Amino acid sequence: MTTFAFTSLLPLTVSSPSSSSKFSAFHAIRASLDSEYVASRHTLRREFLKGVALMPLPLVVMREPPPSHAREVEVGSFLPPSPSDPSFVLFKATPKDTPALRAGNVQPYKFILPPTWKQARVANILSGNYCQPKCAEPWVEVKFEDEKQGKVQVVASPLIRLTNKPNASIEDIGSPEKLIASLGPFVTGNTLDPDELLETSVEKIGDQTYYKYVLETPYALTGTHNLAKATAKGNTVVLFVVSANDKQWQTSEETLKAVLNSFEV
C-alpha cells in the first residue's frame, strides 16, 4: 500500500529572530500605551466626579404652591356641599387662601358655587401680594369661572381710598350710587357709565349692610351682564362681582343670582 503524506494548505510563516523581537517590542509598546490611556481616562473621570461633588448645589425649597394658583379641577371635588342647598358647594375663605387674609386686611368671606366651576389664577400684579399689608389700590382676592355659566371674583379696596373715617360702615361711605361710581371700573374691567346701572338695593344680614347692583354693561371686559354686592368691614370694602356674557346669562341667570345672594363677609 502506498502511503501519502498530507501537508497543511495554510502558508507556513517562519519568522526570523529579528522580526520576532520587533513584533514583541511592538506589542509591548502598544500594551503600554493602552494601559496609560485607560489610566488617564480613570484619572480624568475621578477628577471630574470630584469637581462635581465640590460644586455648590442649588438650594431647592419644597413648598406648596400659593393658594392663589388655580386648581385645575372642579370645585365640587374639594369643596363641601352648601348646607342651604346641596346642589351648590360652599367656599369659605381662610387666612391660607390669600395674602390679604393672612395680613388681616380682609375679613373671611363665603359664597356658594356650582360644583362644576373651577378656580382661576389671579395674576400676582392683581393679587395684592406685592403690596400687603398696606395697599393703596384695590386688588383681586379670588376668582372662579365656568365656560358655560360665567365667572365670579372678590375685589378688596382699602377703606382709605373711599373715606377718611376709620372702620367706617358702608353707609358712612355714601349711597349705593356713590360707591359704585368709585368701584365700577373694578366690576367692568374698564369703565362704568351711569346708564349701565339698572338697579340698586340694600340688604341687611345681622349687623352687616350690603349694597347690591344689577348692571348691563355692553362694553365691559368682564361681560355684558354684571351683578355686584359690596360691604365694608374693618379697613376694607369688599366687592363681590358675578359676570356673564349674553349666552351664559340666558341659561344661567337664576344660578348667578343665587351665587350673588349667598355672599357674606
Buried (B, 14 or more C-beta within 10 A) or exposed (E): EEEEEEEEEEEEEEEEEEEEEEEEEEEEEEEEEEEEEEEEEEEEEEEEEEEEEEEEEEEEEEEEEBBBEBBEEBBBEEBEBBEEEEEBBBBEBEBEBBBBBBBEBBBEBBBBBBBEBBBBBBEEEBBBBEBBEEBEEBBBBBBBBBEEBBBBBBBBBBBBBBBEEEEBBBEEBBEBEEBBBBBBBBBBBEEBEEEBBEEBEEEEEEEBBBBBBBBBBEEBEBBBBBBBBBBBBBBBBBBBBBBBBEEBBEEBBEBBEBBBBBBBB
